[in-house]
Amino acid sequence: MKIIFLKNLLKAKPNNPHSPPSVHINVLIGSVWANRELIVQLTKREVLGRYRGSTLGIAWSFFNPIIMLVVYTFVFSIVFKTRWPVNGEESQSQFALILFVGMLVFGFFSEVLSVAPSLIISNANFVKKIIFPLELLSIISVGAATFHAFISLIILLVAFVALHGYLNWTIVFIPLIFLPLAVLALGFSWLFSSLGVYLRDLKQAIGVVITMLMFLSPLFYPVNALPAKFQFWMMINPLTFIIEQMRSVIIFGAPPNWTGISAYLVLAIIFSWASYIWFQKVRKGFADVL
């Protein structure tokens, strides 16, 4: 198994290691396609590595979201008696599901951001000893986070069926809503992973940002619960639109806002491409710093 992994790893080296890294998008797409088996293997390795040594292993990927759902639901619906208005009524069961949707989106984004600052540092051997397309590390990180988000989604859908006895047909749009967020998260991963090599305090700062993002996102309350003057600033939050759209198709059975999703995707692609260019420009100094 290890020999096969190393053989696939050696396939990842570029044609000329002394040439400056390319910033063309077609080169990136070609690299992803050429190293698709390696990406799958490293993503699997990343997922399994988080649970290595634990008794339950990967089963924790199922238990973690369930435990957090129970805790958050108890605190906000029982202790603080929070309710989410649904069709003019207040529903405690609906609140748990609506909360879970927000947790799913936030969990994916926060996982990518929290790993990003140490992504290159923790894989220093790829920088120093192996000619490796480092830009793939961010793709692998997003892939691992997507796996955990998928597990949470399965739990959410099972819970929805258990409570309602059906699923809204609009859940078929979930991948199209998730795609822009994944592209944006990839851009942040490229940006923060490159900055994290030079700014070691970034990891601590990102932890604070993630905590702030949790309470400034519509996880525990709807956007319209805020005063009108604050709603605009809430919509600037990159998670707000995706959370609202996910709730629309999963919980309420409403079609997505295609105009908003299209605009979000275009902006996410532009940001990610700019982050990729930045990553490629500064990566030549990684070996010297590490």
N, C-alpha and C positions, 0 to 999 in steps of 0.2 A: 504493500500500500504506500509506504513512504517512498519507495523507488519510483513508482508511477507519479506520485505527487511532484518529486523533484524533476522528473522528465518534463512534465507539463509546465513546471515553473521555468525551466530553461527555454521553453518555447516563447516565453513572454518577452525575451530581450529584443530591442529594436535592431534594425539593420546596421546602423552606425552609432555606436554608443557615444562617439565624440561630437556628433552633430547636435546643434541646439534642438531642444524638444519642439515638436510642431504644435501649433495652436489651431490648426485647421480642424473643423468639426468632422470632416470626412475621415481624417486620420484617427480621431478618437473613436468614431463608429467602427472603423476597420479594426482597431486594436481590441475593442470590446468583442467583436465577432470572432476574431482570430483566437482570442483567449477566453472564449465563453465557457469551455470546460474547466479552465483554471478558476474562473470567477465562481462557478457553481461549487467547486471543491473547497475554495477558501471561504465561501459564504457558509457552507455546511460546517466547516471547521470552526468558524467564528461562533456559530450558534451553539454547537455542541461544547465548545471550549468554555462557555460561560457556566455550564453545569457540571464540568468535569470534577469528579471527586465527591459529588453529592449523591445521596442514596436514591433520591427520586429522579435524578437526572433531568432530562428534557421535560418531564412531566411538570416541572415548576413553571414552564411557560404557559401551562393551563391554569395552575393554581394561583399564580401571582395576580392576574387580572380579576379572577373571581374574588380573591381575598380583598383586594383594593376596592372592588365594587361594593362588597358588603360593608366595609368600613366607611366609605364615603356616603353610602346610602343611609347608614345608621346615624352618622354624625349630622348630616344635613337635613334628613327627612324626619328623624326621630328627636334628636337633641335640639336642633335649631328650627325644627318643624317647617322646613322649606318645602314648597310645592311648586309645581310647574303647571301653569294654566294650559289645559288642553280642551279645545272646543268649549271654552267658557266654564269648564269644570276643573277641579283640582284632583289630580290622580297621583297617588304615592307610587304605584307600580310603574306608571309612565315615567315618573321622575327618575327611577332607577335606570330605566333603559336610555332615557335622554342623557343622563349623566354619563352612562357607559360610552355612548357615541363620542362625547367630548373627550373622555379619557382615552379612547382609542386613538383619536387624531393627535391629541397632545402627547400621548405616550410614544407614538412613532417619531414625531418631530423632536421631542426632548431626548430620545435615545440617540438619534443621529448627532444632535448638537453636543451632547455630553461626551460622546466618544471622540468627536472631531479634533479638539485641541491636542490630544495625545496620540492621534492616529499614526502619524509619521514617527514620532518618538518611540512608540511601543513596537514599531516594526523597523528599527534602525538597521537590522541585518539586511533588509531588502535594499537599504540605501547604500550601505558600505560594501557589502560582499557580493551582492547579486545584481546584475543588470536587469532591473524590473520596472515595468510601467507603473510608477507610483500612483498615477491618477486612478488606477483601478481599485486602490484601497478604499476610496470614498464610495465607489459603486458597490463594493463588497459590504461596507458598513450600512448603506441604504438597503441592500438586499437582506441583511440580517434583521434590521429593524422592520422591514416589510413582512418577514416571516412571523415575527411576534405580533404585528398588527393583524395579520391574517388569522392567527390563533384567537386573538381577542374578538375578531369579527365573527368567527364561528360560534364562540360562546354567546355573543350578543344575539345572533340569529336564532340559536337554540332557545335562549331565554324569551325572545319575542314570540316564538311559536308556542312555547309553554304557557305564556300568559294570554295570547290572543287566538291561538289555533290556526294561524295563517301567516303568510309573508306577503308583503306588498311587492307587486311585480316590478316596481321601480328600483329594486335592489340591483337589477342588471346594470344600472348606471354607476354603481359604486367604483369600478375600476377607472372610469372616465373622470370621476371627481377626485379620486386619489392620485391620478397621474400628475396633475400640476403641482401638488404638494410634494410628491416624490422628486420631481425635477428641481423644485426650489430647495428642498433639503439637500440634494446633491450639490447644489451650488454653495450652500452654507458649509457643507463638509469640506469642499475644496478650499474655500476661503479660510476657514478656521484651522484646518489641519496644516496649512502652509504657515499661517501666522503663529500657530502654537509651537513651531520649531524655534522661532526667534523670541517669542514672548511667552515665557513659561507661566506667567501669572494669568494667562488667558483662561486656563481651565477653571481656576477659581472664580473668575468673573463670569464665565458661562454658567456656572452653577447658580449664581445669584440671578442671572437673567432668566434662567429656566424657572426658578421659583416665582419671579415676578410675572413671567408669562402665564403661569398656571392660574394666578388670581386675576390677571387682566384679560383672560380669554373667557368666553361664555360657556364655561364648564358647569358652573353651579347656578347660573342665573341666565335668563334670556337677555338679548341685547336691548329689547324694548323696556326692560326693567330699569335701565339707566336713564338719567335725565337727558333730554334731547341734545344738550350741548356736549355731552360726553359720548354719544353714540357714534359720531363721526370718527373720533379717535379710536374707538373700539374696532371699527371696521378697517382701520389701517393695520391692525394686528393681522399678520398673514394666516393665522389659524382661524380667525372668526368666520370668514366666508366658507371655508372648507367644512368647518363644524356645522354651520347652518345648513349647508347643502347636503351633508351626510344625514342629518336629522330629517331633512325633507324627504329623501328617497327611502330611508330605512323605517322611520317611525311614522311619518304622516302620509306616505304614499304619493307625494307630489313630485312632478318632474323637475329636473334640475334647471337652474338658470344658465342656459347655454351661452348667452352673451357674456355673463360674468366668468364662466369657466374658461371660455376662449381667451378673454382678456388676461385672466390669471395665468394661463398656460404660456401665452406670448411673453408676458413680463417675467415669468419664471425661467423661460428659455434664455432670454436676454441676460438676466442676472447670472444664471449658471454658466453661460458661455463666457461672460466677463470674469467670473471667478476661476474658470478653467484656464483662461489666458493668464491671469495673475499667478495661478499655481504653477504653470509651466515656466513662467518667467523667473520665479524665485527659487525653483527647485534645485538649481545648480549650486546653491549655497547650503543645501541640507547636509551634505557629507561633511563640510567644514565645521558646521555648528555641532553636529552630533558626534 
